[in-house]
């Protein structure tokens, strides 16, 4: 009797989706297709990966659309991997896999269920681990199939955390796939009493408050670093993105006004915080142009000064309107 061919497909959008697809393709399980998220008709890098691996590809914007369900049913898979996708999948999507659906989350579930895990990991708020689990009704709540913990140090930013996620995801895939080849599907239920939850983070959460301690500012910049949009601050009416932190200055040689650049050391600027000094680097404006700062530059907005300037502008505009109205009335009287 011949060996049964196990079939699988991947649904995803990012680098972790590619890691899953590559490891399935080399495992002996037949990777029959990749479905890639393509928002606003943007082409996914997974399309080129599918071409490289010589498997079918299907692009989508909303994962639960009937067209996606139909395509997954046509692929007729035993196992469906939904990896690196922020959208929750419907029961119709889950039902397209004959034996099971695998999800991925980079925290030590049941700790850290929810949104923006990489940022929260970089902030040190949740234990890190590449966890493969059975997708269930509620997000990140299904039984655990594999879990590979990894350490996060204080100097790691979001990009470093992402690299560790991908490295340990590869390990978790290599541990799980031989089991699936034997049709060993044994998810271990999570202890819901130990579950913690991560809240959604928005780009606006990256606004730097220099009144915080240097360690808090350092952590924020690292958490918001690429692949996230970056931390940001306003200076002289311009928004500046701060993509890198050089860490906290343990024994500052300079001190100054909170939010002001103290000096430049190498490729970093030292900035005074509410408690301590932090080094920052890789600063860009909204056009993507690098920005060079001078000693004494204020990073941030003094609200009362801005309100006073705005009030003066309003008064000037009111005076102009008043003069124009008076002139118009005088012209009407002459007519």
C-alpha positions in Angstrom: 0.0 0.0 0.0 1.4 3.4 -1.0 2.2 6.2 1.5 -0.7 8.7 1.9 0.1 12.1 0.6 -0.6 14.8 3.1 -1.7 18.1 1.6 -1.4 21.6 3.1 -1.9 25.3 2.2 -0.8 28.6 3.8 -2.8 31.7 4.3 -0.9 34.8 5.3 0.7 38.1 4.6 4.2 38.6 6.0 7.6 37.0 6.6 6.3 34.4 9.1 3.9 33.2 6.3 6.9 32.7 4.1 8.7 30.8 6.8 5.8 28.4 7.2 5.4 27.8 3.5 9.1 27.1 2.9 9.3 24.6 5.7 6.1 22.8 4.6 7.5 22.6 1.0 10.7 20.9 2.2 9.1 18.6 4.8 7.5 15.9 2.6 4.0 17.3 3.1 2.7 18.6 -0.2 2.3 22.3 -0.3 -0.5 22.8 -2.8 -1.1 26.6 -2.5 -0.5 29.9 -0.9 -3.2 32.5 -0.3 -1.7 36.0 0.2 -3.3 39.1 1.6 -3.2 41.9 -1.1 -4.8 45.0 0.4 -5.9 47.7 -2.0 -4.7 45.6 -4.9 -1.1 45.7 -3.6 0.8 42.6 -4.8 2.0 40.4 -2.0 5.6 39.1 -1.9 4.0 35.7 -1.3 3.0 35.6 -5.0 6.7 35.5 -6.0 7.3 32.9 -3.3 4.5 30.7 -4.7 6.1 31.0 -8.1 9.5 30.0 -6.7 8.0 27.0 -5.0 5.9 26.1 -8.1 2.6 26.1 -6.2 -0.8 27.7 -6.8 -1.3 31.3 -5.6 -4.5 33.1 -4.7 -4.6 36.8 -3.7 -7.3 38.3 -1.5 -8.2 41.4 0.4 -10.7 39.9 2.9 -9.9 36.4 4.0 -13.5 35.4 4.7 -14.8 36.2 1.2 -16.6 33.3 -0.6 -13.9 33.4 -3.3 -11.3 32.5 -0.7 -13.4 29.7 0.8 -14.0 28.3 -2.7 -10.3 28.3 -3.5 -9.3 26.6 -0.3 -12.0 24.0 -0.8 -10.6 23.4 -4.3 -7.1 22.9 -2.9 -8.6 20.0 -0.8 -6.1 20.2 2.1 -5.6 18.1 5.2 -4.0 20.9 7.1 -4.4 24.7 6.7 -1.8 27.1 8.2 -3.0 30.6 8.9 0.2 32.4 9.8 1.0 36.1 9.8 -2.5 37.3 9.1 -4.2 40.0 11.3 -7.7 39.1 10.2 -9.7 36.5 12.1 -10.9 33.5 10.0 -14.4 32.3 9.8 -15.7 28.8 10.5 -16.2 28.4 6.8 -12.4 28.9 6.3 -11.6 26.4 9.1 -13.9 23.8 7.6 -11.9 23.7 4.4 -9.2 21.6 6.1 -10.0 17.9 6.6 -7.8 17.4 9.7 -6.9 20.7 11.3 -6.0 24.4 11.1 -2.8 25.7 12.5 -2.3 29.3 13.8 0.8 31.1 15.0 1.4 33.6 17.8 4.8 34.8 19.1 4.0 34.8 22.8 4.0 32.0 25.4 0.3 31.3 25.2 -1.9 31.5 27.1 0.1 34.6 28.1 -0.2 37.4 25.7 -3.3 36.7 23.6 -4.3 39.5 21.3 -2.9 42.3 19.2 0.5 43.8 18.4 2.5 41.1 20.2 5.9 42.1 18.8 5.6 45.7 20.3 4.5 44.3 23.6 7.3 41.8 23.7 9.8 44.6 22.9 8.3 46.5 25.8 8.9 43.6 28.1 5.3 43.2 28.9 4.8 39.5 27.9 6.9 36.3 27.7 8.1 35.5 24.2 7.7 32.2 22.4 6.8 31.0 18.9 3.6 29.1 19.5 1.8 27.0 16.9 -1.8 26.2 18.0 -5.1 24.8 16.8 -7.2 27.7 15.6 -10.4 27.8 17.7 -13.5 30.1 18.0 -11.7 32.7 20.1 -8.4 34.3 19.0 -5.2 32.6 20.2 -7.2 30.2 22.5 -6.8 26.8 20.8 -4.8 23.9 22.0 -1.0 24.2 21.7 0.8 22.1 19.1 4.4 23.4 19.6 6.0 26.2 21.6 9.6 27.4 21.4 10.4 30.1 23.9 13.1 32.8 23.2 14.8 35.5 25.3 14.4 39.2 24.7 17.0 41.5 26.1 16.7 45.2 26.9 18.6 46.3 23.8 16.4 44.5 21.3 14.0 46.5 19.2 11.0 45.4 17.2 13.1 44.2 14.2 15.3 42.1 16.6 12.2 40.6 18.1 10.8 39.8 14.7 14.0 38.1 13.7 13.8 35.9 16.8 10.1 35.2 16.0 11.1 33.9 12.6 14.0 31.9 13.9 12.0 30.1 16.5 9.0 29.7 14.2 11.3 27.7 11.9 12.2 25.5 14.9 8.5 25.0 15.8 7.6 24.1 12.2 10.4 21.5 12.1 9.1 20.0 15.3 5.4 19.9 14.2 5.6 18.8 10.5 7.0 15.3 11.1 4.0 14.7 13.5 1.5 15.9 10.9 3.1 13.5 8.4 2.2 10.7 10.8 -1.2 12.3 11.2 -0.4 12.9 14.9 -2.7 15.8 15.8 -2.5 16.3 19.5 -3.2 19.9 20.6 -2.8 20.5 24.3 -5.6 22.6 25.7 -4.6 26.0 27.1 -5.3 26.8 30.7 -7.7 29.8 30.3 -7.3 30.8 33.9 -3.7 31.8 33.1 -4.5 33.8 30.0 -3.5 37.4 29.7 -4.5 39.8 26.9 -2.7 42.4 24.8 -4.5 45.6 23.7 -4.4 47.0 20.2 -1.7 49.5 19.4 -2.0 52.3 16.9 0.7 54.5 15.2 -0.3 57.3 17.5 0.9 55.3 20.5 4.4 56.0 19.2 4.3 59.7 20.2 7.4 60.3 22.5 6.7 62.0 25.8 10.1 63.2 27.0 8.7 63.8 30.5 9.0 60.0 31.0 12.1 58.4 32.2 14.9 57.6 29.8 14.3 53.9 30.1 10.6 54.3 29.3 11.5 56.5 26.2 14.1 53.9 25.2 11.5 51.1 25.4 8.9 53.0 23.4 11.3 53.8 20.6 12.5 50.1 20.4 8.9 48.8 20.5 7.8 51.2 17.7 10.8 50.6 15.5 10.6 49.0 12.0 8.7 46.9 10.9 6.4 49.2 12.8 6.0 52.9 11.7 8.4 54.2 14.3 8.2 56.5 17.3 7.7 60.2 16.5 7.9 63.7 17.8 7.1 67.2 16.5 9.8 69.9 16.1 9.3 73.3 14.5 6.0 72.2 13.0 7.5 69.1 11.4 6.9 65.5 12.4 10.1 63.5 12.9 10.2 59.8 13.0 12.8 58.3 15.4 13.6 54.7 14.3 16.4 53.7 16.6 17.3 54.0 20.2 20.9 53.9 21.3 19.9 53.1 24.8 20.0 54.9 28.1 23.1 57.0 29.0 24.1 55.4 32.3 26.4 58.2 33.5 25.4 61.3 31.5 28.1 63.9 30.9 25.6 66.6 30.1 22.2 67.7 31.4 19.6 70.1 30.1 16.0 71.0 29.5 13.6 68.1 29.1 13.1 67.3 25.4 16.2 69.2 24.1 19.1 67.7 22.2 22.2 67.9 24.5 24.9 66.8 22.1 25.7 64.4 19.3 27.9 61.4 20.0 28.8 59.4 16.9 25.6 58.6 15.1 23.3 59.3 18.0 21.9 62.3 19.7 21.6 62.5 23.5 18.2 63.9 24.6 17.2 64.9 28.1 14.3 63.0 29.5 12.3 63.5 32.7 14.7 61.2 34.5 17.9 60.5 32.7 19.3 60.8 29.2 18.5 58.6 26.1 20.4 58.3 22.8 18.3 58.4 19.6 19.2 57.9 16.0 17.9 57.3 12.4 15.6 60.3 12.4 13.5 61.1 9.3 10.8 63.5 8.2 7.6 62.5 6.5 9.3 62.6 3.1 11.7 59.9 4.2 14.6 62.4 4.3 17.2 62.1 7.0 17.1 64.9 9.6 20.2 66.3 11.3 19.7 67.9 14.7 21.6 70.7 16.3 22.5 70.9 20.0 19.7 72.7 21.8 17.0 71.6 19.4 13.6 71.2 21.1 12.0 67.9 20.3 8.3 68.3 21.1 5.7 71.0 21.4 5.3 73.5 24.2 1.5 73.6 24.3 1.1 77.0 25.9 3.5 78.6 23.5 1.6 77.0 20.6 -1.7 78.1 21.9 -0.4 81.7 22.4 0.9 81.7 18.8 -2.4 80.3 17.5 -4.3 82.9 19.4 -2.2 85.7 17.9 -2.9 84.2 14.4 -6.6 84.1 15.1 -6.6 87.8 16.3 -4.7 88.8 13.1 -7.2 87.0 10.9 -10.1 88.5 12.8 -8.6 92.0 12.3 -8.2 91.3 8.5 -11.8 90.1 8.3 -13.0 93.1 10.3 -11.2 95.5 8.0 -12.5 93.7 4.9 -16.1 93.8 6.3 -15.8 97.6 7.1 -14.4 98.3 3.6 -17.3 96.3 2.0 -19.9 98.1 4.1 -18.4 101.5 3.1 -18.4 100.5 -0.6 -22.1 99.5 -0.3 -23.0 102.8 1.3 -21.4 104.8 -1.5 -23.4 102.8 -4.0 
